[in-house]
């Protein structure tokens, strides 16, 4: 996701978090394909917190290639190698950064075009579909966050879940950029939530004003196939979660119009917890 200033393109890198877990490997593979398609450099970041707990970081006497520092260097090199082998022409850099993952990646997101993470790393509980670090990043990062469950999704659709809020407007633009980069179709989805067992009505002309607002964000965008869906349901999150099973990814704003001051709204929170596919969150 490139930006421009004064007509000059800013090549902010794609950041991907890597800790050696299966989830982070999938994230690196997805990020490498996206970065090469977007013609952006990729930074593979390993957050290293051991210096906060011990000074014994060097090798064990008499044991070659041992020690906590050497293991951290091996891990970040492994992630870099995984990306380079997946996309040999990709500009990829390894970054070993001292700090706790959520705080460090939040800080680094200010210099990134996109932050990519797996659903969960080695920590936490295995039965959870998303870990605390990924959830924290979705609510705190300065740039869009892609939470990867599938390294190579085969579906041909990017879905932008829209609700008419400012964050939804930004998500629409980000989803369009993603769809163009990955050569996918863009579907605009608005869920009209049932109120007292009655679905929210459409205006008399049959047009959905939320979809019209979203489509207006794409005025002048070329080379993009766009479809619109206005759906009624009891839960916006529930219907969006259903769509994650048949989409390349679903993109939505971090919070909707009713989030009151929260950094992450209830819909985004629920989708992150229950989705089966890749989810993009736009601040």
Phi and psi in degrees as GROMACS dihedral restraints (atoms count N, CA, C in turn):
[ dihedral_restraints ]
;  ai    aj    ak    al  type     phi  dphi    fc
    3     4     5     6     1   -87.9    20    10
    4     5     6     7     1   154.1    20    10
    6     7     8     9     1  -121.8    20    10
    7     8     9    10     1   168.8    20    10
    9    10    11    12     1  -139.1    20    10
   10    11    12    13     1   150.9    20    10
   12    13    14    15     1  -140.2    20    10
   13    14    15    16     1   118.7    20    10
   15    16    17    18     1    61.6    20    10
   16    17    18    19     1    29.6    20    10
   18    19    20    21     1    83.3    20    10
   19    20    21    22     1    -1.4    20    10
   21    22    23    24     1  -101.9    20    10
   22    23    24    25     1   125.0    20    10
   24    25    26    27     1   -69.9    20    10
   25    26    27    28     1   134.9    20    10
   27    28    29    30     1  -101.3    20    10
   28    29    30    31     1   118.1    20    10
   30    31    32    33     1   -93.8    20    10
   31    32    33    34     1    67.4    20    10
   33    34    35    36     1   -66.2    20    10
   34    35    36    37     1   134.5    20    10
   36    37    38    39     1   -71.7    20    10
   37    38    39    40     1   160.3    20    10
   39    40    41    42     1   -86.3    20    10
   40    41    42    43     1   131.0    20    10
   42    43    44    45     1  -105.5    20    10
   43    44    45    46     1   136.8    20    10
   45    46    47    48     1  -131.4    20    10
   46    47    48    49     1   131.9    20    10
   48    49    50    51     1   -83.7    20    10
   49    50    51    52     1   135.5    20    10
   51    52    53    54     1  -136.0    20    10
   52    53    54    55     1   127.8    20    10
   54    55    56    57     1  -131.5    20    10
   55    56    57    58     1     9.6    20    10
   57    58    59    60     1    90.2    20    10
   58    59    60    61     1    -8.4    20    10
   60    61    62    63     1   -73.3    20    10
   61    62    63    64     1   162.7    20    10
   63    64    65    66     1   -60.8    20    10
   64    65    66    67     1   -38.4    20    10
   66    67    68    69     1   -62.8    20    10
   67    68    69    70     1   -39.9    20    10
   69    70    71    72     1   -72.3    20    10
   70    71    72    73     1   -29.2    20    10
   72    73    74    75     1   -65.9    20    10
   73    74    75    76     1   -42.2    20    10
   75    76    77    78     1   -62.5    20    10
   76    77    78    79     1   -38.5    20    10
   78    79    80    81     1   -63.2    20    10
   79    80    81    82     1   -42.0    20    10
   81    82    83    84     1   -63.6    20    10
   82    83    84    85     1   -42.7    20    10
   84    85    86    87     1   -64.0    20    10
   85    86    87    88     1   -42.8    20    10
   87    88    89    90     1   -65.1    20    10
   88    89    90    91     1   -46.1    20    10
   90    91    92    93     1   -63.6    20    10
   91    92    93    94     1   -36.2    20    10
   93    94    95    96     1   -66.1    20    10
   94    95    96    97     1   -42.0    20    10
   96    97    98    99     1   -66.0    20    10
   97    98    99   100     1   -43.3    20    10
   99   100   101   102     1   -62.6    20    10
  100   101   102   103     1   -46.2    20    10
  102   103   104   105     1   -62.3    20    10
  103   104   105   106     1   -41.6    20    10
  105   106   107   108     1   -68.2    20    10
  106   107   108   109     1   -35.9    20    10
  108   109   110   111     1   -69.2    20    10
  109   110   111   112     1   -35.5    20    10
  111   112   113   114     1   -85.4    20    10
  112   113   114   115     1    -4.6    20    10
  114   115   116   117     1    58.2    20    10
  115   116   117   118     1    45.4    20    10
  117   118   119   120     1  -121.2    20    10
  118   119   120   121     1   150.2    20    10
  120   121   122   123     1   -72.4    20    10
  121   122   123   124     1   156.1    20    10
  123   124   125   126     1  -117.3    20    10
  124   125   126   127     1   128.9    20    10
  126   127   128   129     1  -107.9    20    10
  127   128   129   130     1   118.5    20    10
  129   130   131   132     1   -91.7    20    10
  130   131   132   133     1   117.5    20    10
  132   133   134   135     1  -112.3    20    10
  133   134   135   136     1   127.7    20    10
  135   136   137   138     1  -114.6    20    10
  136   137   138   139     1   121.3    20    10
  138   139   140   141     1   -90.3    20    10
  139   140   141   142     1   124.6    20    10
  141   142   143   144     1  -116.0    20    10
  142   143   144   145     1   111.0    20    10
  144   145   146   147     1  -101.9    20    10
  145   146   147   148     1    -6.8    20    10
  147   148   149   150     1   -56.6    20    10
  148   149   150   151     1   -35.1    20    10
  150   151   152   153     1   -58.5    20    10
  151   152   153   154     1   -18.7    20    10
  153   154   155   156     1   -78.0    20    10
  154   155   156   157     1   -15.7    20    10
  156   157   158   159     1  -112.7    20    10
  157   158   159   160     1   -22.6    20    10
  159   160   161   162     1  -156.2    20    10
  160   161   162   163     1   153.8    20    10
  162   163   164   165     1   -97.1    20    10
  163   164   165   166     1    -5.6    20    10
  165   166   167   168     1   -85.9    20    10
  166   167   168   169     1    75.5    20    10
  168   169   170   171     1  -104.6    20    10
  169   170   171   172     1   -13.6    20    10
  171   172   173   174     1   -82.2    20    10
  172   173   174   175     1  -176.1    20    10
  174   175   176   177     1   -70.1    20    10
  175   176   177   178     1   154.6    20    10
  177   178   179   180     1   -77.2    20    10
  178   179   180   181     1   134.8    20    10
  180   181   182   183     1   -55.7    20    10
  181   182   183   184     1   125.0    20    10
  183   184   185   186     1    84.4    20    10
  184   185   186   187     1    -1.7    20    10
  186   187   188   189     1  -115.5    20    10
  187   188   189   190     1   111.3    20    10
  189   190   191   192     1   -68.2    20    10
  190   191   192   193     1   142.7    20    10
  192   193   194   195     1    56.3    20    10
  193   194   195   196     1    36.0    20    10
  195   196   197   198     1  -106.9    20    10
  196   197   198   199     1   175.7    20    10
  198   199   200   201     1   102.9    20    10
  199   200   201   202     1   156.0    20    10
  201   202   203   204     1   -66.2    20    10
  202   203   204   205     1   -38.7    20    10
  204   205   206   207     1   -65.2    20    10
  205   206   207   208     1   -43.1    20    10
  207   208   209   210     1   -63.2    20    10
  208   209   210   211     1   -37.8    20    10
  210   211   212   213     1   -65.7    20    10
  211   212   213   214     1   -40.6    20    10
  213   214   215   216     1   -64.7    20    10
  214   215   216   217     1   -41.3    20    10
  216   217   218   219     1   -64.7    20    10
  217   218   219   220     1   -37.4    20    10
  219   220   221   222     1   -65.4    20    10
  220   221   222   223     1   -41.8    20    10
  222   223   224   225     1   -63.0    20    10
  223   224   225   226     1   -48.4    20    10
  225   226   227   228     1   -68.6    20    10
  226   227   228   229     1   -33.1    20    10
  228   229   230   231     1   -66.9    20    10
  229   230   231   232     1   -34.6    20    10
  231   232   233   234     1   -63.1    20    10
  232   233   234   235     1   -44.6    20    10
  234   235   236   237     1   -64.2    20    10
  235   236   237   238     1   -41.7    20    10
  237   238   239   240     1   -61.7    20    10
  238   239   240   241     1   -42.9    20    10
  240   241   242   243     1   -65.3    20    10
  241   242   243   244     1   -38.4    20    10
  243   244   245   246     1   -60.8    20    10
  244   245   246   247     1   -43.4    20    10
  246   247   248   249     1   -67.4    20    10
  247   248   249   250     1   -42.5    20    10
  249   250   251   252     1   -66.1    20    10
  250   251   252   253     1   -37.2    20    10
  252   253   254   255     1   -71.4    20    10
  253   254   255   256     1   -33.4    20    10
  255   256   257   258     1   -70.6    20    10
  256   257   258   259     1   -38.4    20    10
  258   259   260   261     1  -136.7    20    10
  259   260   261   262     1    88.4    20    10
  261   262   263   264     1   -59.2    20    10
  262   263   264   265     1   -26.1    20    10
  264   265   266   267     1   -90.5    20    10
  265   266   267   268     1     3.7    20    10
  267   268   269   270     1   -79.4    20    10
  268   269   270   271     1   137.9    20    10
  270   271   272   273     1   -81.2    20    10
  271   272   273   274     1   109.7    20    10
  273   274   275   276     1  -130.2    20    10
  274   275   276   277     1   137.6    20    10
  276   277   278   279     1  -128.2    20    10
  277   278   279   280     1   140.8    20    10
  279   280   281   282     1   -94.9    20    10
  280   281   282   283     1   134.4    20    10
  282   283   284   285     1  -131.1    20    10
  283   284   285   286     1   114.8    20    10
  285   286   287   288     1   -98.7    20    10
  286   287   288   289     1   113.2    20    10
  288   289   290   291     1  -121.2    20    10
  289   290   291   292     1   127.4    20    10
  291   292   293   294     1   -74.6    20    10
  292   293   294   295     1   124.5    20    10
  294   295   296   297     1   154.7    20    10
  295   296   297   298     1   166.6    20    10
  297   298   299   300     1   -79.3    20    10
  298   299   300   301     1   142.5    20    10
  300   301   302   303     1   -54.5    20    10
  301   302   303   304     1   -52.3    20    10
  303   304   305   306     1   -61.9    20    10
  304   305   306   307     1   -47.9    20    10
  306   307   308   309     1   -66.9    20    10
  307   308   309   310     1   -42.2    20    10
  309   310   311   312     1   -67.2    20    10
  310   311   312   313     1   -46.6    20    10
  312   313   314   315     1   -68.9    20    10
  313   314   315   316     1   -33.4    20    10
  315   316   317   318     1   -60.4    20    10
  316   317   318   319     1   -44.8    20    10
  318   319   320   321     1   -64.1    20    10
  319   320   321   322     1   -44.2    20    10
  321   322   323   324     1   -69.5    20    10
  322   323   324   325     1   -22.8    20    10
  324   325   326   327     1   -63.3    20    10
  325   326   327   328     1   -20.1    20    10
  327   328   329   330     1   -66.9    20    10
  328   329   330   331     1   -19.1    20    10
  330   331   332   333     1  -109.0    20    10
  331   332   333   334     1    11.9    20    10
  333   334   335   336     1  -113.6    20    10
  334   335   336   337     1   156.6    20    10
  336   337   338   339     1   -88.2    20    10
  337   338   339   340     1   -28.5    20    10
  339   340   341   342     1  -156.6    20    10
  340   341   342   343     1   138.4    20    10
  342   343   344   345     1  -111.3    20    10
  343   344   345   346     1   124.7    20    10
  345   346   347   348     1  -114.6    20    10
  346   347   348   349     1   134.2    20    10
  348   349   350   351     1  -143.0    20    10
  349   350   351   352     1   154.3    20    10
  351   352   353   354     1   -76.2    20    10
  352   353   354   355     1   174.9    20    10
  354   355   356   357     1   -69.2    20    10
  355   356   357   358     1   -35.5    20    10
  357   358   359   360     1  -162.7    20    10
  358   359   360   361     1   151.9    20    10
  360   361   362   363     1   -99.3    20    10
  361   362   363   364     1  -146.0    20    10
  363   364   365   366     1   -76.7    20    10
  364   365   366   367     1   -22.7    20    10
  366   367   368   369     1   -82.8    20    10
  367   368   369   370     1   175.1    20    10
  369   370   371   372     1    83.5    20    10
  370   371   372   373     1  -162.2    20    10
  372   373   374   375     1  -106.2    20    10
  373   374   375   376     1   133.7    20    10
  375   376   377   378     1   -62.0    20    10
  376   377   378   379     1   -27.9    20    10
  378   379   380   381     1   -78.6    20    10
  379   380   381   382     1   -12.4    20    10
  381   382   383   384     1   -76.6    20    10
  382   383   384   385     1   137.5    20    10
  384   385   386   387     1   -79.8    20    10
  385   386   387   388     1   -19.7    20    10
  387   388   389   390     1  -141.3    20    10
  388   389   390   391     1   139.0    20    10
  390   391   392   393     1   -86.1    20    10
  391   392   393   394     1   168.8    20    10
  393   394   395   396     1   -67.1    20    10
  394   395   396   397     1   -33.5    20    10
  396   397   398   399     1   -66.4    20    10
  397   398   399   400     1   -47.2    20    10
  399   400   401   402     1   -61.6    20    10
  400   401   402   403     1   -40.6    20    10
  402   403   404   405     1   -65.4    20    10
  403   404   405   406     1   -41.2    20    10
  405   406   407   408     1   -63.8    20    10
  406   407   408   409     1   -41.7    20    10
  408   409   410   411     1   -65.0    20    10
  409   410   411   412     1   -37.2    20    10
  411   412   413   414     1   -61.2    20    10
  412   413   414   415     1   -27.3    20    10
  414   415   416   417     1   -98.7    20    10
  415   416   417   418     1   -12.1    20    10
  417   418   419   420     1  -123.7    20    10
  418   419   420   421     1   -16.1    20    10
  420   421   422   423     1   -68.1    20    10
  421   422   423   424     1   151.2    20    10
  423   424   425   426     1   -83.9    20    10
  424   425   426   427     1   -21.0    20    10
  426   427   428   429     1  -114.5    20    10
  427   428   429   430     1   170.0    20    10
  429   430   431   432     1   -58.4    20    10
  430   431   432   433     1   148.0    20    10
  432   433   434   435     1  -119.5    20    10
  433   434   435   436     1   131.7    20    10
  435   436   437   438     1  -109.8    20    10
  436   437   438   439     1   118.1    20    10
  438   439   440   441     1   -97.8    20    10
  439   440   441   442     1   115.0    20    10
  441   442   443   444     1   -99.9    20    10
  442   443   444   445     1   124.9    20    10
  444   445   446   447     1  -107.8    20    10
  445   446   447   448     1   -29.7    20    10
  447   448   449   450     1  -120.8    20    10
  448   449   450   451     1   125.8    20    10
  450   451   452   453     1   -71.4    20    10
  451   452   453   454     1   -36.6    20    10
  453   454   455   456     1  -134.6    20    10
  454   455   456   457     1    68.6    20    10
  456   457   458   459     1   -63.2    20    10
  457   458   459   460     1   143.2    20    10
  459   460   461   462     1  -101.9    20    10
  460   461   462   463     1    -7.9    20    10
  462   463   464   465     1   -69.3    20    10
  463   464   465   466     1   153.0    20    10
  465   466   467   468     1  -103.6    20    10
  466   467   468   469     1    17.2    20    10
  468   469   470   471     1  -126.5    20    10
  469   470   471   472     1   133.3    20    10
  471   472   473   474     1  -102.7    20    10
  472   473   474   475     1   127.8    20    10
  474   475   476   477     1  -105.5    20    10
  475   476   477   478     1   129.4    20    10
  477   478   479   480     1  -103.9    20    10
  478   479   480   481     1   112.6    20    10
  480   481   482   483     1   -85.8    20    10
  481   482   483   484     1   116.8    20    10
  483   484   485   486     1  -118.5    20    10
  484   485   486   487     1   151.1    20    10
  486   487   488   489     1  -141.0    20    10
  487   488   489   490     1     6.7    20    10
  489   490   491   492     1    88.7    20    10
  490   491   492   493     1    -0.2    20    10
  492   493   494   495     1   -83.6    20    10
  493   494   495   496     1   163.3    20    10
  495   496   497   498     1   -58.0    20    10
  496   497   498   499     1   -39.7    20    10
  498   499   500   501     1   -64.3    20    10
  499   500   501   502     1   -34.4    20    10
  501   502   503   504     1   -65.1    20    10
  502   503   504   505     1   -38.6    20    10
  504   505   506   507     1   -59.8    20    10
  505   506   507   508     1   -44.9    20    10
  507   508   509   510     1   -65.9    20    10
  508   509   510   511     1   -37.5    20    10
  510   511   512   513     1   -65.3    20    10
  511   512   513   514     1   -36.9    20    10
  513   514   515   516     1   -61.3    20    10
  514   515   516   517     1   -46.5    20    10
  516   517   518   519     1   -64.3    20    10
  517   518   519   520     1   -42.9    20    10
  519   520   521   522     1   -64.4    20    10
  520   521   522   523     1   -40.2    20    10
  522   523   524   525     1   -66.0    20    10
  523   524   525   526     1   -38.2    20    10
  525   526   527   528     1   -64.3    20    10
  526   527   528   529     1   -42.3    20    10
  528   529   530   531     1   -62.0    20    10
  529   530   531   532     1   -42.2    20    10
  531   532   533   534     1   -64.3    20    10
  532   533   534   535     1   -44.5    20    10
  534   535   536   537     1   -62.6    20    10
  535   536   537   538     1   -42.4    20    10
  537   538   539   540     1   -65.3    20    10
  538   539   540   541     1   -41.9    20    10
  540   541   542   543     1   -63.1    20    10
  541   542   543   544     1   -41.7    20    10
  543   544   545   546     1   -92.9    20    10
  544   545   546   547     1     3.4    20    10
  546   547   548   549     1    59.0    20    10
  547   548   549   550     1    50.3    20    10
  549   550   551   552     1  -116.9    20    10
  550   551   552   553     1   165.0    20    10
  552   553   554   555     1   -82.9    20    10
  553   554   555   556     1   149.5    20    10
  555   556   557   558     1  -107.1    20    10
  556   557   558   559     1   127.7    20    10
  558   559   560   561     1  -111.8    20    10
  559   560   561   562     1   126.0    20    10
  561   562   563   564     1   -93.3    20    10
  562   563   564   565     1   122.6    20    10
  564   565   566   567     1  -119.7    20    10
  565   566   567   568     1   123.4    20    10
  567   568   569   570     1  -119.8    20    10
  568   569   570   571     1   124.9    20    10
  570   571   572   573     1   -98.7    20    10
  571   572   573   574     1   116.4    20    10
  573   574   575   576     1   -89.3    20    10
  574   575   576   577     1   108.1    20    10
  576   577   578   579     1   -76.4    20    10
  577   578   579   580     1   137.1    20    10
  579   580   581   582     1   -60.3    20    10
  580   581   582   583     1   134.5    20    10
  582   583   584   585     1  -116.9    20    10
  583   584   585   586     1   115.5    20    10
  585   586   587   588     1    53.2    20    10
  586   587   588   589     1    49.3    20    10
  588   589   590   591     1    70.6    20    10
  589   590   591   592     1     5.8    20    10
  591   592   593   594     1  -119.0    20    10
  592   593   594   595     1   127.2    20    10
  594   595   596   597     1   -65.4    20    10
  595   596   597   598     1   145.5    20    10
  597   598   599   600     1   -58.2    20    10
  598   599   600   601     1   127.3    20    10
  600   601   602   603     1   -76.9    20    10
  601   602   603   604     1   157.9    20    10
  603   604   605   606     1   -89.2    20    10
  604   605   606   607     1   157.1    20    10
  606   607   608   609     1   -60.3    20    10
  607   608   609   610     1   166.6    20    10
  609   610   611   612     1   -61.7    20    10
  610   611   612   613     1   -25.3    20    10
  612   613   614   615     1   -82.5    20    10
  613   614   615   616     1    -2.0    20    10
  615   616   617   618     1    82.2    20    10
  616   617   618   619     1    -1.8    20    10
  618   619   620   621     1   -88.6    20    10
  619   620   621   622     1   143.8    20    10
  621   622   623   624     1   -94.1    20    10
  622   623   624   625     1   113.4    20    10
  624   625   626   627     1   -62.9    20    10
  625   626   627   628     1   -28.7    20    10
  627   628   629   630     1   -67.7    20    10
  628   629   630   631     1   -41.5    20    10
  630   631   632   633     1   -68.2    20    10
  631   632   633   634     1   -36.3    20    10
  633   634   635   636     1   -63.2    20    10
  634   635   636   637     1   -40.8    20    10
  636   637   638   639     1   -63.6    20    10
  637   638   639   640     1   -42.9    20    10
  639   640   641   642     1   -64.8    20    10
  640   641   642   643     1   -43.0    20    10
  642   643   644   645     1   -62.6    20    10
  643   644   645   646     1   -33.7    20    10
  645   646   647   648     1   -64.1    20    10
  646   647   648   649     1   -28.2    20    10
  648   649   650   651     1   -65.4    20    10
  649   650   651   652     1   -20.3    20    10
  651   652   653   654     1  -101.9    20    10
  652   653   654   655     1     9.1    20    10
  654   655   656   657     1   -57.6    20    10
  655   656   657   658     1   129.0    20    10
  657   658   659   660     1    88.2    20    10
  658   659   660   661     1    -6.6    20    10
  660   661   662   663     1   -78.5    20    10
  661   662   663   664     1   125.0    20    10
  663   664   665   666     1  -107.0    20    10
  664   665   666   667     1   163.9    20    10
  666   667   668   669     1    69.2    20    10
  667   668   669   670     1    30.3    20    10
  669   670   671   672     1  -136.9    20    10
  670   671   672   673     1   126.6    20    10
  672   673   674   675     1   -90.2    20    10
  673   674   675   676     1   124.4    20    10
  675   676   677   678     1  -124.7    20    10
  676   677   678   679     1   132.7    20    10
  678   679   680   681     1  -121.6    20    10
  679   680   681   682     1   158.8    20    10
  681   682   683   684     1  -127.5    20    10
  682   683   684   685     1   142.7    20    10
  684   685   686   687     1  -138.9    20    10
  685   686   687   688     1   122.8    20    10
  687   688   689   690     1  -107.8    20    10
  688   689   690   691     1   111.5    20    10
  690   691   692   693     1  -118.3    20    10
  691   692   693   694     1   147.6    20    10
  693   694   695   696     1  -107.8    20    10
  694   695   696   697     1   140.3    20    10
  696   697   698   699     1  -165.2    20    10
  697   698   699   700     1   168.5    20    10
  699   700   701   702     1   -77.2    20    10
  700   701   702   703     1   -23.5    20    10
  702   703   704   705     1  -143.8    20    10
  703   704   705   706     1   122.1    20    10
  705   706   707   708     1   -62.8    20    10
  706   707   708   709     1   -43.9    20    10
  708   709   710   711     1   -62.3    20    10
  709   710   711   712     1   -41.5    20    10
  711   712   713   714     1   -62.0    20    10
  712   713   714   715     1   -42.8    20    10
  714   715   716   717     1   -70.7    20    10
  715   716   717   718     1   -38.2    20    10
  717   718   719   720     1   -62.6    20    10
  718   719   720   721     1   -42.3    20    10
  720   721   722   723     1   -59.3    20    10
  721   722   723   724     1   -40.9    20    10
  723   724   725   726     1   -57.9    20    10
  724   725   726   727     1   -41.7    20    10
  726   727   728   729     1   -68.9    20    10
  727   728   729   730     1   -22.9    20    10
  729   730   731   732     1   -66.4    20    10
  730   731   732   733     1   -16.6    20    10
  732   733   734   735     1   -80.6    20    10
  733   734   735   736     1   -12.9    20    10
  735   736   737   738     1  -130.3    20    10
  736   737   738   739     1    23.8    20    10
  738   739   740   741     1  -128.8    20    10
  739   740   741   742     1   151.8    20    10
  741   742   743   744     1   -59.5    20    10
  742   743   744   745     1   -41.5    20    10
  744   745   746   747     1  -167.9    20    10
  745   746   747   748     1   160.8    20    10
  747   748   749   750     1  -117.0    20    10
  748   749   750   751     1   132.7    20    10
  750   751   752   753     1  -117.1    20    10
  751   752   753   754     1   133.5    20    10
  753   754   755   756     1  -148.2    20    10
  754   755   756   757     1   161.8    20    10
  756   757   758   759     1   -71.1    20    10
  757   758   759   760     1   152.0    20    10
  759   760   761   762     1   -62.3    20    10
  760   761   762   763     1   -30.2    20    10
  762   763   764   765     1  -148.4    20    10
  763   764   765   766     1   148.3    20    10
  765   766   767   768     1   -93.4    20    10
  766   767   768   769     1  -168.8    20    10
  768   769   770   771     1   -69.6    20    10
  769   770   771   772     1   -16.1    20    10
  771   772   773   774     1  -108.0    20    10
  772   773   774   775     1    18.4    20    10
  774   775   776   777     1   -79.8    20    10
  775   776   777   778     1    -5.5    20    10
  777   778   779   780     1    54.3    20    10
  778   779   780   781     1    24.4    20    10
  780   781   782   783     1   110.2    20    10
  781   782   783   784     1    -9.5    20    10
  783   784   785   786     1   -70.4    20    10
  784   785   786   787     1   146.1    20    10
  786   787   788   789     1   -74.9    20    10
  787   788   789   790     1   -27.2    20    10
  789   790   791   792     1  -130.9    20    10
  790   791   792   793     1   119.6    20    10
  792   793   794   795     1   -75.3    20    10
  793   794   795   796     1   169.2    20    10
  795   796   797   798     1   -66.9    20    10
  796   797   798   799     1   -34.9    20    10
  798   799   800   801     1   -66.8    20    10
  799   800   801   802     1   -49.2    20    10
  801   802   803   804     1   -60.8    20    10
  802   803   804   805     1   -40.4    20    10
  804   805   806   807     1   -61.1    20    10
  805   806   807   808     1   -46.2    20    10
  807   808   809   810     1   -67.4    20    10
  808   809   810   811     1   -40.6    20    10
  810   811   812   813     1   -63.4    20    10
  811   812   813   814     1   -43.6    20    10
  813   814   815   816     1   -60.1    20    10
  814   815   816   817     1   -37.9    20    10
  816   817   818   819     1   -72.5    20    10
  817   818   819   820     1   -33.2    20    10
  819   820   821   822     1  -114.9    20    10
  820   821   822   823     1    -9.9    20    10
  822   823   824   825     1   -64.6    20    10
  823   824   825   826     1   150.0    20    10
  825   826   827   828     1  -105.1    20    10
  826   827   828   829     1    -6.6    20    10
  828   829   830   831     1  -120.5    20    10
  829   830   831   832     1  -168.3    20    10
  831   832   833   834     1   -78.4    20    10
  832   833   834   835     1   140.5    20    10
  834   835   836   837     1  -127.2    20    10
  835   836   837   838     1   127.9    20    10
  837   838   839   840     1  -103.9    20    10
  838   839   840   841     1   130.6    20    10
  840   841   842   843     1  -116.6    20    10
  841   842   843   844     1   126.4    20    10
  843   844   845   846     1  -113.3    20    10
  844   845   846   847     1   124.5    20    10
